[in-house]
C-alpha cells in the first residue's frame, strides 16, 4: 500500500475541513442552555465543555498546525505549545474574571490573522519580502493572548452565575488543554507518518499556502460579520 498517495489527500482534506467548519465555530444550543443554567461550582461539566470547545475550535487548531509544521524536536514542540498555552490561559482567566468585553468579530479576525501569519512565516515570507525574521516564540505567545481573549469573549456571552466562577474557569481551561493535547497528538501522529516521505517537503509550500488561504477565509468571514452586525 502506498501510504504517501493516501496520506497527503487525507491531510489536505483535514485542513479543508478545518477551514470550512470554522465558519460555524461557536457553542451549540445544548451547551448554551447548560451554561446559562449553571449555578455554583460545576468543575466537571466545564472541563468537558472546554475540551469539546477546543477539539471543535478549528481556528485555534489551524494556528497550532502551522506552529508545529516545521518542529521536529520534542522540546521545541513543548516550548511553543507551552507559550501558546500560557498566553491563552492568562487572557481567558483575566478576560472573564475582569469582565473585559471585546468585540468577538474583531478578536476572531486577529485569530484568523494568526493563521495567516504562521503560514506566511513557514513559507519564509518575512525573510524574503522584509529581510527580517520575527521572534517566533514571542509571536506564538502574543497570538496566544488573543486566542485566550477569543475564548473569554465567547464565555461572557452567556452571563452565567459568578458563584464558583474561578473554579469553573479553571475546569474549562483544563478541558481546553486536554482537548488541545488530544488534537495535537493526532496531528503529530499524521505528521510523523508523512515526514517519512519526500512529499512532506514537496507539498510543504502548498500546505502552508492552504493554511494561509484558510486564515484569509476566516478573516473575511469575521470582518463581514463585524461590518454587517
N, C-alpha and C positions, 0 to 999 in steps of 0.2 A: 504494500500500500504506500502510495506517495503522500506522505504527510504534508509536504510542502504545498502541494496543489490543493489540499483540503484545508489546511490551517489558515493560509493567507486570506481566502474569501471569508472564512468564519470571523477573523479578526476585523476585516473591513465591515462585515455585516454588524458586528457588535458596536463598532464606532458609529455606524449609521443609525443603529437603533438608539444609542445614547443620545445622539443629536435630535432625532425625531421625537423621542419620548420626552425629552427635556422641555418641549413646548407645553406639556401638560404637567410639568413638575410642580408639585404642591402637596397639599394634605387632603386626603379623600374625605368624603362626607362622614363616614363612620368615625374616623379619627377626630374630625372636627367636633362632632357631637360628644364624643368621650371627653375631650379636653375641656370643653365648655362646661361639662357637668361635674368635673373633679372638685372635691372639697378635701382639703388637708393633704397629708403625705400619701403619695402613690408612686413610690420609687420604682417598683417592678414594672407597672404599666408604662411609665415614662421611659424606662430603659428600653422596653420593647419598641415603643414609638420612635425613639432615637435611632435604633438600629434599622428599623424599617425605612425611616426617612433617608438615612444615608445610603442604603442599598438602592433606593429608587431616586436618589439625588444625583442625576446624571451630570449636572453641571459640575458638581464637586468631583465626581469620579473622572470626568474627562480631563480636568486640570491635573489630577494625580497621575493619570495615564501619561500625560505629557511630561510630568516631573520625573517619573521613573523610566521613561523610554530608553534613555542612554545611561542609566545607572546599572552597574554590574556588581559592585561590591556591597555586601550586606550592610556594612557600617555606613556607606553613603546613602543607601535607601533609608536606613534608620534615621540618619541625620535630617534628611529632607522631610520625611514624613513627620518627624518629631517637631520640626519648625512649623509645618502646616497645622499640626495638632495644637501646638502651643498658641498659635495665632487665633485659630477659630474657637478654641476653648475659652480664651480670655475674653473675646468680644461677645461670645454667646452669653456668658455669665454676666459680664458688665452691662451688656445691652439690655437684657431682660430685667436684672435687678435694679439697674439705674433708670429703667423705663425710658430708654433712648429710642425715640421713634424716628426712623428714617424711611425715605420713600423706597418701597420694595422693588419697584421697577428699576430705579437708578442703582440700587445695590446689586441687583441681579445683572444689570448691564456691566458693572465693574467685574463681576464674577465671570461674565462672558468674555470680557477683555482679557481676563487672566488666562483663559484657554487659548485665545489668540496669541497672547504674549509667549506662552510656553511653546506653542508650535513654531512660532517665528524664531524663538531662541534656539530650539532644537535644529532648525534649518541653518543656523549660523547667520541669521539676518542682521543682528546688531553689529557684528564684526564687518560683514560685507558692506552694509549700507551706511553705518555710522562710525566704523572704526573703533568701537568700544565694546566691552563685554560687561554688562551689569553683573553685580554680585548675585548669583542665582539663589544662594541660601537666604539672603535678606529679602529678595523678591518673593520667594515662597512664603516667608514669614509674613510679609506685608499683605500679600494676597490672602493668606490665611485669615488675617484680621477681617477682611471684607467678607470672606466666606462665613465667618462667625456672625457678623452683623446680619448676613442674609438669613441665617438660621434664627437669630434673635428676633428679627423683624417678623418672620412667619409665625413664631410662637406668640408674639404680643398681639397678633390679630384676634386671638381667642379670649383675651381678657379674663383668664382663669383666676381662681382663688389664690391669693398671695400667702395664705397659711401653708407652711411647709414648702414654700416655693423653692428655696435654695436646695433642699434635699431632692425635690423633684427635678430641678435643673441638673443636678449632679447625676441623677439617674439617666436623664435624657442625654447628657454629654457622654456618659459611659457607653450608652447604647450606640451613639454616633461612632465612637471609637471601635466598638465591636463590629458594627456594620462596615466601617472602613477597612478593618482588618480582614474581614471575610471577602470583601470585594477585591481588595488589593491582592490577597492570596490567590484568587482565581486569575487575575490579570498577570501576576508574576509567573504563575504556572504556565499560562499560554505563551508568555514571552520567553520563558525558559526553554520551551519546546521549539518555538520559532527561531530562536537565536542559534540553534544548531545548524541552520541552513543559511546559505548566502543571500537568500531572498529577504532576510531581515534587513540587511543593509541596502539591497537594491530597491526595496519598497519603503525605505525609511523616509525619503522625500515625499512620496505620495501619502504615506500615513500621516505625517505631520502637516501636510497641506490639507488633508481631510479634517484634521484636528482644528486647524485654523478656520476652515470653512464652517465647521460646526459652531465654533465660537462666534463667527460673524452672523450666522443664522440666529443664534440666541440673542446676540446684541440687537439685531434688527427687530426681533420679536419684542424684547423688553422696551426698546425706545418707542416702538409703535404703541405699546400699551401705555407708556408714560404720556405721550402726546395726545392720546385719544381718550384717556381716562377722565 
